[in-house]
Amino acid sequence: MEYLNLKALVASIVYSLLGILILVVSFFIIEKITPQVLWKEILEKNNTALAIVAAAFMLAVAIIISAAIHG
């Protein structure tokens, strides 16, 4: 009986890091194509609506990435 499947563990770590990398890259792409700087709008101007849109974008991309990795 094997408690730790090393191949599955390495695959999980690689896919997790790949998913995080894709999420960060996609956020920076959205940051570049929007007219204002998102972080400045959210933090300095307290734009709650933009914060909700950014969070929804991150969740949507995360769901798409997890579905693509999971199959």
C-alpha positions, 0 to 999 in steps of 0.5 A: 500500500502506497500512501504517497504517490510521488508522480501524482504529487509532482503533477499536482504541484506543476499544474497548480503552479501553471494555473497560478502563472496563467491567472497572473499573466491574464490579470496583467493582460487585462491590466494593460488593456484597461484605460486606468490602472486597476490597483490605483482605482481600487486602492486610492479611489476606493472603487468598489465596483471595479474591485468586484469586477476584478474579483469576478474576472479572477474567479472566472479565469480560475474556474476556466483554468481548473476545468482545463487542467482537470479535464 
